[in-house]
Amino acid sequence: MTTFAIVLFPDVEELDWVGPWEVLTSWAKHFPDDDVHVFTVADTTDVITCAKGARVLADHPWDTAPSFDVLVYPGGQGTRRQLGDEVIRGRIRKLTEAGALMTSVCTGSLVYGDAGILDGRPATTHWAALDELRAVSEYIDVRTGVRWVDDGHVITAAGVSAGIDMALHLICRLHSEERAHQVKLAIQYDPAPPV
């Protein structure tokens, strides 16, 4: 069994979490024998208002969430309020030490950088937040012009739609390239913008 937890918080960028959620839940739904489970997790059981106004409820609060193998930390303006929060820093460090595969989308990498888990690692974020990532820690090897960076126990993705690409990469890494192609076809994802 492979279990994914996707973090929700106020002002989370919708596609940052919904993109990976769509990819991963499509994998779970279309290939039940792969034993994939996906849930969302937050600090609250209240309604969460996302960056563009979508209102959502997390499946679990942090204190009662099931165990998981992979954490997906999305971005959005809400990440800035998390920087310097010792509870969040401690949570990220503890999950890393416990062996969870730590992934982020967009400015979710700022939260990881603030917790120190990107020090000495290559990482990326949304193109407009690259300087913010550099400012979080001088020890991060900030990469530009890439959709995602896989550094073993930590994977960071660039902005917004790059989270879809990163989630497909996760399927390749955790299962197979063939399965990733099957999920890509199921969601009819063909990244060839018309403009």
Residue, then its C-alpha position, 0 to 999 in steps of 0.5 A: m500500500t502507498t498512501f499520500a497526504i496532501v496538505l491544505f491551508p488557508d490561501v493554498e493555490e488550488l491547482d497546486w493541490v488539486g493537480p496532484w490530487e487528480v493524478l494520484t486519485s485517478w491512479a487509485k481509482h483506475f488501478p485498485d490493485d496498486d493499493v494507492h490511497v490519497f487523503t488531504v490533511a490540515d490544521t483545522t476541521d473548518v472550511i478552508t478558503c483557497a487562494k482563488g476562493a474555492r472552499v474545501l474541507a480536509d479529510h483529516p486534521w493533523d492530530t488524527a491523520p493516518s500514517f502516510d508514505v508521501l507528503v505533498y505540500p502545495g504552495g500559494q500565498g498561505t505558505r508565507r504565513q507558515l514561515g518561522d512557525e516552529v510547530i510546522r518546522g518541527r512537523i516537517r523535520k519529524l516527517t523527514e526523519a521518519g522517512a516520508l517522501m517529502t514533495s512540494v509544489c510551487t512555494g510549498s518548497l519555501v516551507y521545506g526550506d524554512a524547516g531546513i530540509l532543503d539545505g545542501r539539496p537542489a530544489t525549485t519553486h514557482w519562477a516568481a518565487l525563486d529569490e524567496l527560496r534563495a532568501v529562506s536559506e543560502y544553503i539551497d541549490v536553487r534550480t531554474g527552468v525545470r518542472w521538478v527536481d528529484d533529490g531522493h527523499v525530497i522532490t520539489a516542483a515548480g509552479v502550479s501546473a508543474g505539480i501535475d508533472m511531478a505527480l506523474h513522475l511519482i507514479c513512474r518512480l513508485h510504480s512504472e512509466e507504463r502506469a504513469h502513461q495510463v494515468k496520463l491518458a485517463i486524465q487526458y493530460d497532454p501538455a501542449p498549450p494552444v497559445 
